[in-house]
Amino acid sequence: MSLPHWSYVAMLAFCLVGTLPLIVAFRLGVLRQPRRLLLAILAGGVPFLVWDLYATSAGHWRFDPDQTLPWRVAGLPLEEIAFFVVIPLVSVLTYESVRVVGARQRKELR
């Protein structure tokens, strides 16, 4: 496999590397509430995953085999399935970080 095959994986890794440190930096309790996190990931990811499965099977779009890894599940690259886990996760981390910073700023203004 050539380097372009890993581009989607690299983008997902970049998203994780950019947001996972927020857990430590802002002392987020997100990982201490695994059920809530799982529900958020499922609520954000499953509808789009179903839509993606439909759209690819209907031929509305496809994934370039030169830019994805060769492994597929139900016709979707593994990276696409991971996308629907990674992006909701980093969204929750980003939201919680902004919430913590906002609370700190409001506290300082008092």
JODA-V466117 format. One record per pair of residues at least 24 apart in sequence whose C-alpha atoms are under 6 Angstrom apart, sorted by the first residue. I is the first residue (numbers start at 1). J is the second residue. D is the distance in Angstrom with one decimal. If there is no record, write none. Layout:
BEGIN
i->I j->J d->D
i->I j->J d->D
END
This chain:
BEGIN
i->4 j->67 d->5.1
i->5 j->66 d->5.7
i->5 j->67 d->4.2
i->5 j->68 d->4.5
i->5 j->69 d->5.3
i->41 j->85 d->6.0
i->41 j->88 d->5.2
i->44 j->88 d->5.9
i->45 j->84 d->4.5
END
